[in-house]
Amino acid sequence: MSDLSTLSLAALILAAFVAGWVDAVVGGGGLIQLPALLIGLPSSTPPAMILGTNKISSFCGTATSSLTYALRIPLDWRTVAPLVVASAVGAAVGASLARLLPREAFTPIVLIALIGVGLYVWRRPQLGMASVRKHVGRRHYGLTAVIGLVVGAYDGFLGPGTGSFFVILLVAVIGYGFLEASAMAKIANLITNLSAIVVFGLSGSVIWTLGLLMGAANLVGGYLGARTAISRGNSFVRKIFLVVLFGLIIKLAYDVAVQLAG
């Protein structure tokens, strides 16, 4: 903290606010907040400390938006339960795999998946405009758990776009509208963030003062973002989803280009 100028601190707090708003609407706030931390913190800052501080801030905003959604959007908690439990298990598995497998091998795969998701949503303007369950009974809950396990593992292993993956799978596979899917995605993402905080916190990889200051800004952004999404409805969330997805594609395409050039 002592190495940060007042301007840099203000810029990081502003980035956290904007990230909280975006993340509450459709996920993908990490596109804004994590790069801001990479630029704003001294180059000598360990990567794990940057990631740990980012998770503290993200957790604050996600907790607020999750609560806002839960109070204002009727949710089927019997569906939320398997999603959340499986997400926690998946995140733990993903974090373990992250130590064994080269992450760079997965970036091109994720990029291709995001492009496919973007085209899928763009070509189906009515997708996610209303909640119409595609499955019932055990199949419904089983598929929800699979989504939690897969996306949770991805979050533990790599991370970018976790909220967006939760949303699109809950919309396309289960049949939820974008608004209800975003609400469930926030709750699941809250659990994966908490798991990461425990790991980073125990290893001392968190700048607590900065993380909490950014967390306060992320919290306000998350609250306002959730209220905006609820008031504007599925169509608005779909549009923001496509914008965030495009940003993710650009970011990962850049990463792949740098990787190939190196």
Backbone hydrogen bonds, N-H to C=O, Kabsch-Sander energy under -0.5 kcal/mol:
donor,donor_aa,acceptor,acceptor_aa,energy
4,L,1,M,-1.7
9,L,5,S,-2.4
10,A,6,T,-2.3
11,A,7,L,-2.4
12,L,8,S,-2.2
13,I,9,L,-2.2
14,L,10,A,-2.3
15,A,11,A,-2.4
16,A,12,L,-2.1
17,F,13,I,-1.9
18,V,14,L,-2.3
19,A,15,A,-2.6
20,G,16,A,-2.2
21,W,17,F,-1.9
22,V,18,V,-2.5
23,D,19,A,-2.8
24,A,20,G,-1.9
25,V,21,W,-1.6
26,V,22,V,-2.2
27,G,22,V,-1.0
27,G,23,D,-0.6
31,L,28,G,-1.7
32,I,29,G,-1.7
33,Q,29,G,-2.2
34,L,30,G,-1.3
36,A,32,I,-1.4
37,L,33,Q,-2.0
38,L,34,L,-2.2
39,I,35,P,-2.0
40,G,36,A,-3.1
41,L,37,L,-2.3
45,T,42,P,-2.1
49,M,46,P,-0.6
50,I,46,P,-1.7
51,L,47,P,-2.5
52,G,48,A,-2.5
53,T,49,M,-2.2
54,N,50,I,-2.2
55,K,51,L,-2.0
56,I,52,G,-1.7
57,S,53,T,-1.8
58,S,54,N,-2.5
59,F,55,K,-2.6
60,C,56,I,-1.6
61,G,57,S,-1.7
62,T,58,S,-2.8
63,A,59,F,-2.6
64,T,60,C,-1.8
65,S,61,G,-2.6
66,S,62,T,-2.5
67,L,63,A,-2.0
68,T,64,T,-2.4
69,Y,65,S,-2.6
70,A,66,S,-2.7
71,L,67,L,-2.0
72,R,68,T,-1.2
72,R,69,Y,-0.5
73,I,69,Y,-3.4
77,W,75,L,-1.1
79,T,76,D,-1.7
80,V,76,D,-1.8
81,A,77,W,-2.2
83,L,79,T,-1.4
84,V,80,V,-2.8
85,V,81,A,-2.6
86,A,82,P,-2.2
87,S,83,L,-1.8
88,A,84,V,-2.2
89,V,85,V,-2.0
90,G,86,A,-2.9
91,A,87,S,-2.7
92,A,88,A,-1.8
93,V,89,V,-2.3
94,G,90,G,-3.0
95,A,91,A,-2.5
96,S,92,A,-1.7
97,L,93,V,-2.4
98,A,94,G,-1.9
99,R,96,S,-1.0
100,L,97,L,-1.7
101,L,97,L,-2.2
105,A,102,P,-1.2
106,F,103,R,-2.2
107,T,103,R,-0.9
110,V,106,F,-2.5
111,L,107,T,-2.4
112,I,108,P,-2.2
113,A,109,I,-2.2
114,L,110,V,-2.6
115,I,111,L,-2.2
116,G,112,I,-2.3
117,V,113,A,-2.5
118,G,114,L,-2.8
119,L,115,I,-2.4
120,Y,116,G,-2.2
121,V,117,V,-2.5
122,W,118,G,-2.6
123,R,119,L,-2.1
124,R,121,V,-1.0
127,L,124,R,-1.8
129,M,126,Q,-1.8
132,V,130,A,-0.7
132,V,175,G,-3.0
134,K,174,I,-2.6
135,H,174,I,-0.5
139,R,136,V,-0.9
140,H,136,V,-0.8
141,Y,137,G,-1.9
142,G,138,R,-2.9
143,L,139,R,-2.5
144,T,140,H,-1.9
145,A,141,Y,-2.2
146,V,142,G,-2.1
147,I,143,L,-2.3
148,G,144,T,-2.2
149,L,145,A,-2.6
150,V,146,V,-2.8
151,V,147,I,-2.6
152,G,148,G,-2.2
153,A,149,L,-2.1
154,Y,150,V,-2.0
155,D,151,V,-2.4
156,G,152,G,-2.3
157,F,153,A,-2.0
158,L,154,Y,-3.6
159,G,154,Y,-1.1
162,T,159,G,-1.8
165,F,161,G,-2.4
166,F,162,T,-2.4
167,V,163,G,-2.3
168,I,164,S,-2.6
169,L,165,F,-2.0
170,L,166,F,-2.2
171,V,167,V,-2.0
172,A,168,I,-3.2
173,V,169,L,-2.3
174,I,169,L,-1.1
175,G,170,L,-1.0
176,Y,170,L,-2.0
178,F,128,G,-2.5
181,A,177,G,-2.6
182,S,178,F,-2.4
183,A,179,L,-1.8
184,M,180,E,-2.1
185,A,181,A,-2.7
186,K,182,S,-2.1
187,I,183,A,-1.5
188,A,184,M,-2.3
189,N,185,A,-2.8
190,L,186,K,-1.9
191,I,187,I,-1.2
192,T,188,A,-1.7
193,N,189,N,-2.3
194,L,190,L,-2.1
195,S,191,I,-2.1
196,A,192,T,-1.7
197,I,193,N,-2.3
198,V,194,L,-2.0
199,V,195,S,-1.6
200,F,196,A,-2.9
201,G,197,I,-3.3
202,L,198,V,-2.1
203,S,199,V,-1.1
204,G,201,G,-1.3
205,S,200,F,-2.7
206,V,204,G,-0.5
208,W,206,V,-1.1
211,G,207,I,-2.9
212,L,208,W,-2.6
213,L,209,T,-2.1
214,M,210,L,-2.8
215,G,211,G,-1.9
216,A,212,L,-2.0
217,A,213,L,-1.4
218,N,214,M,-2.9
219,L,215,G,-2.5
220,V,216,A,-1.8
221,G,217,A,-2.4
222,G,218,N,-2.8
223,Y,219,L,-2.2
224,L,220,V,-2.4
225,G,221,G,-2.7
226,A,222,G,-2.3
227,R,223,Y,-2.0
228,T,224,L,-2.4
229,A,225,G,-2.5
230,I,226,A,-2.3
231,S,227,R,-2.3
232,R,228,T,-2.3
233,G,229,A,-2.3
237,V,233,G,-1.9
238,R,234,N,-2.6
239,K,235,S,-1.8
240,I,236,F,-2.3
241,F,237,V,-2.6
242,L,238,R,-2.1
243,V,239,K,-1.9
244,V,240,I,-2.8
245,L,241,F,-2.6
246,F,242,L,-2.1
247,G,243,V,-2.0
248,L,244,V,-2.4
249,I,245,L,-2.3
250,I,246,F,-2.3
251,K,247,G,-2.3
252,L,248,L,-2.8
253,A,249,I,-2.5
254,Y,250,I,-2.0
255,D,251,K,-2.0
256,V,252,L,-2.5
257,A,253,A,-2.3
258,V,254,Y,-2.6
259,Q,255,D,-2.3
260,L,256,V,-2.6
261,A,257,A,-2.3
262,G,258,V,-1.9
